[in-house]
Structure formats: structure tokens, C-alpha cells
Amino acid sequence: MGRFPKLSFLHIYDTDGRPPILLEDLVNVAKSLKTVGLNRALWDIDRVGSEIVTNKWPRWKIKFCVEEDFPCEDDFWLFQYN
């Protein structure tokens, strides 16, 4: 993940259950991430100095998300078709 310095959106989906990855680990490795998805959950990532603040999206927002909810139209497209 650290090899992709411009990576701003990451969504990992596992059909067998929860992916064996911690949100905190992903955010600490990939410093450019702004939105992270694990299965059908999404978090906005805000960095305030050395502190990392994660804001989980409510279920209704994930289920009924639109392109304007994402910082980039590519992020919406990736989430929609994953």
C-alpha cells in the first residue's frame, strides 16, 4: 500500500466474512487514503497533524450513496461496482 502514494480510496470486500485487516493498519501504511471501505462499511479518513480521525458512514448513506458523497467520481464508480 505504501507503494501507491496517490491512492485515496481503497475498498476491500470479502465474501466469506470480515476481511482480516484492521482499518488502523491500512490508514497508517497508506498515508494518502481519504476513504476506506471494508465489505459494505465506509470510513472517511481525516488527518489532523499526527492524529487520525475516522468517521464511519451510516448504513443508509452507504446503501443510498450518490456520486456527490465521494470526493472523486472514480471512487463512487469503484464502490458501486465492487
N, C-alpha and C positions, 0 to 999 in steps of 0.2 A: 504494500500500500504506500509506503514511503517513496517508492519509485515514481509515483504519479503526482507531481507537485501541483497540478491544476485540477485534481479530482475534487469536485464539490458535492457530488451526490453519489451515494452508494446504497444499493438495496440488495440484501441477501435473503433469499427465500429457500426454505427447506420444507419439503412435503412430508417428512416424517416427524416433524415437531419443531421445537425451537432450535435455531442454529447454535452450535456450540461456541459462540463468540460473544464476548461482552462488549456492550456499547462503549464503555470507557476505554477499552483496549483499542478499538477502531479509531476513536477520536484522538487518542494520544499518538497513534502511529501516523495517521494521515492528517496533518495539520491544516489542510485546505478544505476539509469536509464542512459543509454547511447544512446538509440534510442527510440523515441516515435512516434506512429502513431495515427492520428485521422482521421477516414474514410480512404481516399486514399492519405493522406498527411503524410510525414515523416520528422522528425527533428532529427539531431544529437545534442546531448547534451554535451557541454564541460564545465567543471568546472575549473575556474581559481581563486583559493582562495575562497572567498565568492561570487564571481561573477559567474553568469550562462550565458553562451553564447549558443543560439540556432541557428542552421544552417538548414534552410529548404531545402529539396531536390527539385531539379527542376522536373517538371511533367514528362519530358522524361525519367529521371533517375528512377523514380518510376515505370513508365509503362514498361520499358525495363530492370528492375533491374536483376542482377545475384547474385549468392551466394557470390561472392567476394566483393560485395558492402556492405555487412554486416559484423560486427565484429565476428559473430558466425554463423555457418551453421544452427543452430536451429532457429535463428532469421529470416533467409531467409525462412525457411520452414513454420514458423508461419505466416509470412506476405503473402506468396504465397497462402496459403490455407484459409485465413481469408476472 
